[in-house]
Structures are given as structure tokens and as C-alpha cells.
Amino acid sequence: METATAFRSSLAMPSFCNVRSAVNGPDFLRFGSISRVEPAAVKQHPLISHVKLGKSRVALKGRNCTRIQASMSSSSDSGGSTAPIAPLQLESPIGQFLSQILVSHPHLVAAAVEQQLQQLQTDRHAEKQNEEPPASGTDLVLYRRIAEVKANERRKALEEILYALIVQKFMDATVSLIPSIAPSSDASGQVDKWPNHDEKLERLHSPEAYEMIQNHLALILGNRMTDSSSVAQISKLRVGQVYAASVMYGYFLKRVDQRFQLEKSMRILPQGSDDEVLNNTQQTVEQEGGPSSNGAANTFSSVQPHPEVTSWSGGGISPGGFGHGIKSSRLRTYVMAFDGETLQRCATIRSKEAVSIIEKHTEALFGRPEIVITPQGTIDSSKDEQVKISFGGLRRLVLEAVTFGSFLWDVESYVDSRYHFVAN
């Protein structure tokens, strides 16, 4: 119970339902290979048909899907139950279309996405060609409103394309996403009855990135890292905040790891080699003793408020902040060498669509919490729902969240290369 109490008291983080304000706020660090199938393959397949924005239904051979679902029974059993393979419901015509493809023909998702992105590009280009507004005042208001509705439709479609691609990447890795967390019917009351995919999730990251993930886990779980069976009763809101923060950390981690791996392959890492950098940093940490030292460590801490650094530093899980209780790693050393501007750029989520996906996915997973602010400006936790979860379940949640963020970076880059939407 002491560990559970420390866990609850240490996670003083913003609500996961407002990730946008959290990543833009002054006290939170912003964490700013999909197989290609030719579009011809889409047109030749009888299931895939063109989807236009603004239509209320999707022309599909099969029932209309609002949630990504997979049959839990054999295909011959038409009355079998279904279970969602992702917690978030997709609502746009394109999102529902991709939901059906994910369930019935997942190998065609990339081709279907390619076709939809081409159509989005065509629609955007046609709109720019005819963007001269009318002179009349009434017509001008109507024109702007129509343009706003179309832009919102495209943004929503783009978000759901990104989400479908993330789900596909989990499916390709044979990892099932954790379903929406609801009160358990189990006698123990535990909510973490999902399969253990820890080893599969670990293999999705480079060795250097996984070292950083281990540090992230150590800061959250503390001395319960290897204790998978013990159960704690924890605030559902806090667990959701940990999940959202871990998604953002995974996004940031994939971005810097991609840069690290490129420089490593080109043999242009600082100071000649990654081993030299690691050795030099280990000596520096031993001599200077942690985050209060000058140099690269101060550069990192000056822009720090990633939850690893500030939000958990006062809760007893890892006393002393970022420099204590964390093993030296090549990638961490590489990141610590960044100047403040580079670090801030790497730690910023690049698009509004990505921020929205984090918000919606986390809310779909944990539900919308009822947050009451007291007259003193603090959060009233009296109505906060408590959940029973094992430390092994917490580890699984964090690993999935970090991987989700990593995949979000991948698919955002992939889609942006075909339909530019990421701001420079």
C-alpha cells in the first residue's frame, strides 16, 4: 500500500482529456515502415470503393461499422460475438470504411489509405483553385462557413486515417490493444485481464530506445519493476494521465532515436562514437552528481518538464529527479547533448491531428473523468474512480502507450509525405 500511495501522490499531471493544453502549457514538455500497395490493387478489389467526404454513409459490402471490431468466433458462425480491436470509435465515412478493411482485409489498408489521401489531395487542390470569395456580405459568411466545415471534415478524416494505420501496425506485430477499461466483473475486481504482450512490445523498439523505456518504467514503478503480481488500488484519472504522458514520451523517443540511428549508421555521432559518448557521460555523472551539474545536464533540465523529470520527482518514486535512479544509456547521453532549441523542437508534437488522437484514444480507453476544481484551485479527488490493477498491468499499459506514441510518429511522417499537413 505504501507503493500505491506514493504512486498516487506523485502523479501530479494535467488531465488526459486536455492533452492539447497540457502540451502547450509552460509546465509540460511538448513531445512535439508501412508497406506500400499500388492504388490499382484497391480498384481491383471488390470491397474497396471510393469514399467522398461529406456523405453520411459509406458504400461497403457489409454492415456499417462505427467501431473497429473483429470476430471472436469462426467465420462460419454468423451469430458469433464481436469484440473491438481498438477502443476508439471511428465516426467519419473514411474512418468507418477503414474500420471494415482492417477487420476483413487488413493487407489492403495501406492501399485504401493511399487512395483516400490522393482524393483528399485532389479535393484540397480543387478548393484552392476556387477559393476567391464572393463580394456579397451574406454570401461571404456562407462561403467561409462552408470552407470551415470542409476543413473540419478533412481534419477528422485525416485523424482517423492516422489512427487506423496505428491499429494496423499493432495488428502486424500481433499485439492486441488494451480494450476500454471498465469495472471488472471478476471477483478480485482487477481490470487488467488483458494478454501479456510485453516481449512483443519490447522487440518493436531499438536496443537504445528500450534502455530509455526501461528508465521510464523505473521512474513510474520504482522498486515494483519486477513485481508483476502485486495489486494496487489507484486513481483511474492518474493511470490515464500516465498513459497519455507515456504516449507523448514514445513519440519524442522515436523521433530522437530515428535521428540517433541515422547518425550512428553514418558514423557521425558526437565525439566519434556512441561508446565514447557513453563512457564520457558516465564519468561526468560520477564526478558531478546528477541534474544540478552544469553543461549538457543543465541544458536538458532547463526545458525538462517531461513527467519523468518533474511530475514524479517529488513523489518518492525516484528521489532527485532525472539524474537519480536512471541508468546511463547511449540514447539518453545523445539527447543530453542537444541544445535547448533542438531539444524543444524534438519534444514538440508536430500536428494538431496527432494531439487530438492522443486525447481521443486515451479518453476512449479510460473514459471521460469528472473533474471538480476546488475554490483553492486544486482537483477534488473525492469523485475520482479507483481501479484495482497489478503492477504487471501497469507495466503493460506503459509499454503499449510508449509504442503507440512511436507508431504515431511513424504514421504521421508517412501520411505527411503523401498529403502534407504537418506545419513546418
Secondary structure in CASP SS format (residue, H / E / C, confidence):
PFRMAT SS
TARGET T0000
AUTHOR 0000-0000-0000
METHOD secondary structure of the structure
MODEL  1
M C 1.00
E H 1.00
T H 1.00
A H 1.00
T H 1.00
A H 1.00
F H 1.00
R H 1.00
S H 1.00
S H 1.00
L C 1.00
A C 1.00
M C 1.00
P C 1.00
S C 1.00
F H 1.00
C H 1.00
N H 1.00
V H 1.00
R H 1.00
S H 1.00
A H 1.00
V H 1.00
N H 1.00
G C 1.00
P C 1.00
D C 1.00
F C 1.00
L C 1.00
R C 1.00
F C 1.00
G C 1.00
S C 1.00
I C 1.00
S C 1.00
R C 1.00
V C 1.00
E C 1.00
P H 1.00
A H 1.00
A H 1.00
V H 1.00
K H 1.00
Q H 1.00
H C 1.00
P C 1.00
L C 1.00
I C 1.00
S C 1.00
H C 1.00
V C 1.00
K C 1.00
L C 1.00
G C 1.00
K C 1.00
S C 1.00
R C 1.00
V C 1.00
A C 1.00
L C 1.00
K C 1.00
G C 1.00
R C 1.00
N C 1.00
C C 1.00
T C 1.00
R E 1.00
I E 1.00
Q E 1.00
A E 1.00
S E 1.00
M C 1.00
S C 1.00
S C 1.00
S C 1.00
S C 1.00
D C 1.00
S C 1.00
G C 1.00
G C 1.00
S C 1.00
T E 1.00
A E 1.00
P E 1.00
I E 1.00
A E 1.00
P E 1.00
L E 1.00
Q E 1.00
L C 1.00
E C 1.00
S C 1.00
P H 1.00
I H 1.00
G H 1.00
Q H 1.00
F H 1.00
L H 1.00
S H 1.00
Q H 1.00
I H 1.00
L H 1.00
V H 1.00
S H 1.00
H C 1.00
P H 1.00
H H 1.00
L H 1.00
V H 1.00
A H 1.00
A H 1.00
A H 1.00
V H 1.00
E H 1.00
Q H 1.00
Q H 1.00
L H 1.00
Q H 1.00
Q H 1.00
L H 1.00
Q H 1.00
T H 1.00
D H 1.00
R H 1.00
H H 1.00
A H 1.00
E H 1.00
K H 1.00
Q H 1.00
N C 1.00
E C 1.00
E C 1.00
P C 1.00
P C 1.00
A C 1.00
S C 1.00
G H 1.00
T H 1.00
D H 1.00
L H 1.00
V H 1.00
L H 1.00
Y H 1.00
R H 1.00
R H 1.00
I H 1.00
A H 1.00
E H 1.00
V H 1.00
K H 1.00
A H 1.00
N H 1.00
E H 1.00
R H 1.00
R H 1.00
K H 1.00
A H 1.00
L H 1.00
E H 1.00
E H 1.00
I H 1.00
L H 1.00
Y H 1.00
A H 1.00
L H 1.00
I H 1.00
V H 1.00
Q H 1.00
K H 1.00
F H 1.00
M H 1.00
D H 1.00
A C 1.00
T C 1.00
V C 1.00
S C 1.00
L C 1.00
I C 1.00
P C 1.00
S C 1.00
I C 1.00
A C 1.00
P C 1.00
S C 1.00
S C 1.00
D C 1.00
A C 1.00
S C 1.00
G C 1.00
Q E 1.00
V C 1.00
D C 1.00
K C 1.00
W C 1.00
P C 1.00
N C 1.00
H C 1.00
D H 1.00
E H 1.00
K H 1.00
L H 1.00
E H 1.00
R H 1.00
L C 1.00
H C 1.00
S C 1.00
P H 1.00
E H 1.00
A H 1.00
Y H 1.00
E H 1.00
M H 1.00
I H 1.00
Q H 1.00
N H 1.00
H H 1.00
L H 1.00
A H 1.00
L H 1.00
I H 1.00
L H 1.00
G H 1.00
N H 1.00
R H 1.00
M C 1.00
T C 1.00
D C 1.00
S C 1.00
S C 1.00
S C 1.00
V E 1.00
A E 1.00
Q E 1.00
I E 1.00
S E 1.00
K H 1.00
L H 1.00
R H 1.00
V H 1.00
G H 1.00
Q H 1.00
V H 1.00
Y H 1.00
A H 1.00
A H 1.00
S H 1.00
V H 1.00
M H 1.00
Y H 1.00
G H 1.00
Y H 1.00
F H 1.00
L H 1.00
K H 1.00
R H 1.00
V H 1.00
D H 1.00
Q H 1.00
R H 1.00
F H 1.00
Q H 1.00
L H 1.00
E H 1.00
K H 1.00
S H 1.00
M C 1.00
R C 1.00
I C 1.00
L C 1.00
P C 1.00
Q C 1.00
G C 1.00
S C 1.00
D H 1.00
D H 1.00
E H 1.00
V H 1.00
L H 1.00
N H 1.00
N H 1.00
T H 1.00
Q H 1.00
Q H 1.00
T H 1.00
V H 1.00
E H 1.00
Q H 1.00
E H 1.00
G C 1.00
G C 1.00
P C 1.00
S C 1.00
S C 1.00
N C 1.00
G C 1.00
A H 1.00
A H 1.00
N H 1.00
T H 1.00
F H 1.00
S H 1.00
S H 1.00
V C 1.00
Q C 1.00
P C 1.00
H C 1.00
P C 1.00
E C 1.00
V C 1.00
T C 1.00
S C 1.00
W C 1.00
S C 1.00
G C 1.00
G C 1.00
G C 1.00
I C 1.00
S C 1.00
P C 1.00
G C 1.00
G H 1.00
F H 1.00
G H 1.00
H C 1.00
G C 1.00
I C 1.00
K C 1.00
S C 1.00
S C 1.00
R H 1.00
L H 1.00
R H 1.00
T H 1.00
Y H 1.00
V H 1.00
M H 1.00
A C 1.00
F C 1.00
D C 1.00
G H 1.00
E H 1.00
T H 1.00
L H 1.00
Q H 1.00
R H 1.00
C H 1.00
A C 1.00
T C 1.00
I C 1.00
R C 1.00
S C 1.00
K H 1.00
E H 1.00
A H 1.00
V H 1.00
S H 1.00
I H 1.00
I H 1.00
E H 1.00
K H 1.00
H H 1.00
T H 1.00
E H 1.00
A H 1.00
L H 1.00
F H 1.00
G C 1.00
R C 1.00
P C 1.00
E C 1.00
I C 1.00
V E 1.00
I E 1.00
T C 1.00
P C 1.00
Q C 1.00
G C 1.00
T C 1.00
I E 1.00
D E 1.00
S C 1.00
S C 1.00
K C 1.00
D C 1.00
E C 1.00
Q E 1.00
V E 1.00
K E 1.00
I E 1.00
S E 1.00
F H 1.00
G H 1.00
G H 1.00
L H 1.00
R H 1.00
R H 1.00
L H 1.00
V H 1.00
L H 1.00
E H 1.00
A H 1.00
V H 1.00
T H 1.00
F H 1.00
G H 1.00
S H 1.00
F H 1.00
L H 1.00
W H 1.00
D H 1.00
V H 1.00
E H 1.00
S H 1.00
Y H 1.00
V H 1.00
D H 1.00
S C 1.00
R C 1.00
Y C 1.00
H C 1.00
F C 1.00
V C 1.00
A C 1.00
N C 1.00
END
